[in-house]
């Protein structure tokens, strides 16, 4: 049985997700959590850039 790299539980199937610039094989629950964390980080970065008046590219 494969083992999730994030929670280290045995799962039926692993999903490959890009997290922190690297591909990680994790279970579906951890993949959803990582996706939510990435979305929140992107939104907070965007909000800070808006407050600072940043007009350039990321």
Residue pairs with C-beta under 8 A, 6 or more apart in sequence:
1 10
1 11
1 12
2 10
2 11
2 12
2 13
2 14
2 25
3 9
3 10
3 11
4 10
4 11
4 14
4 25
4 26
4 27
4 30
5 24
5 25
5 26
6 24
6 26
6 27
6 30
6 33
6 34
7 26
7 27
7 29
7 30
9 27
11 27
11 28
13 27
13 28
14 25
14 26
14 27
15 25
15 26
15 27
15 28
15 31
16 23
16 24
16 25
17 23
17 24
17 25
17 26
17 30
17 31
17 34
17 35
18 24
19 26
19 34
19 38
24 34
26 34
45 58
49 58
